[in-house]
Amino acid sequence: MAKRDYYEILGVDKNADKKEIKRAYRKLSRKYHPDVSKEENAEDKFKEITEAYEVLSDDDKRARYDQFGHAGVDQDGGFGGQGGFGGFGQGGFGGFDDIFDMFFGGGGSSRRRNGPRKGSDLRINISISFEEAAFGVEKELTIPRTEDCDKCNGTGAKSSSDVETCAKCNGSGEIRFRQNTPFGQVMQTQTCDRCHGSGKFVKNPCSKCDGKGKVKKRRKVSVNIPAGVDDGMTLRVRGEGEAGVNGGPAGDLQVVVNVKAHKIFKRRGNDVLCEVPISFVQATLGDEIQVPTLDGKVKFSIPEGTQPGTSFRLKDKGIPYLRGSGRGDQHIKVKVVIPKKLSDEQKDILKDFAEISGEEINPEHKGFLQKIKDAFGM
């Protein structure tokens, strides 16, 4: 199979400078490094990325590659020929140190691959009601995840006597060897192909997990949703993610909260907004009405002469603060409902009222909307 273009592999332009090439290499290395990546074919992709970086980061190799393509650099013996790439970590003299600096803070070449590692985090979405978000709720979730096999306690062996130190790597999980390069001999390190980096070899595998030490399970987890949580927030449940590797701790469960819309209430920060309809008689004369709140209905006095769109505040009737004590307020916006149909008696009463108030009513007068229709021929 023909090799891919090195610039295409790193996703950079042919005129990219060294900083751009290194930046692209670091980003892709984080994504596909076999020690941390769960991507399909991560090992092969990491080799490809490292090979491209080794060429493009070297001025001489890059010049030959730009002129002759892969044929200009294959002769070095380190790329694509018999020298090949012995493992998924030997960028060698240009980028391998950068990789370990990124993941392990330097000194990576001596890092034991069979050391304990934390399991991966899991992520799940959960939908809750407006009221549950306001006051909190406990939810039981069913989570599919990887756990240590309970038959072999994660060892992958039929019995403890079936686990032995790998004879090929002496339990280090790594194999070191020297390789000739145009710059001389360099020490290379690769994961042991016998124990796959664990440092242990299982003679008789566990029948339940087939020697993997891990099994897939559906586990019920109780999640406490705190009062005041808002839509889109992520809650972290420690230790409820994927099982750790080589005795490492389990990952975490990330719960993304989706709050369902409410028929009456809307949220603004920790305040609750609510629109309450009243009649024009109530607005004019005032009245005591019942207002819905998160705590149930409460009585509220509408003062006489209340204008449409007026807002009132109910203190401490909003959403509890997520961190700290107290609650927000509820804001009531008055919507004055004008009747569309009146009886003759009701019309006469309103006319009498208008006459007493000194207002002139023309029975032939058309409403404002009708005037617009007439003016524009609608």
Secondary structure as UniProt FT lines:
FT   HELIX           6..10
FT   TURN            14..15
FT   HELIX           18..32
FT   TURN            34..36
FT   TURN            40..41
FT   HELIX           42..56
FT   HELIX           59..68
FT   TURN            69..70
FT   HELIX           71..74
FT   TURN            75..76
FT   TURN            88..89
FT   TURN            92..95
FT   HELIX           96..104
FT   HELIX           108..110
FT   TURN            113..114
FT   STRAND          122..128
FT   HELIX           130..135
FT   STRAND          137..148
FT   TURN            150..154
FT   HELIX           160..162
FT   STRAND          163..165
FT   TURN            167..171
FT   STRAND          174..181
FT   TURN            182..183
FT   STRAND          184..191
FT   TURN            193..197
FT   STRAND          200..202
FT   TURN            207..211
FT   STRAND          214..225
FT   TURN            227..228
FT   TURN            231..232
FT   STRAND          234..237
FT   TURN            238..239
FT   TURN            246..247
FT   STRAND          253..259
FT   STRAND          266..268
FT   TURN            269..270
FT   STRAND          271..279
FT   HELIX           280..285
FT   STRAND          287..293
FT   TURN            294..295
FT   STRAND          296..302
FT   TURN            304..305
FT   TURN            308..309
FT   STRAND          311..314
FT   TURN            315..316
FT   STRAND          330..337
FT   HELIX           344..356
FT   TURN            357..358
FT   TURN            363..364
FT   HELIX           368..376
//
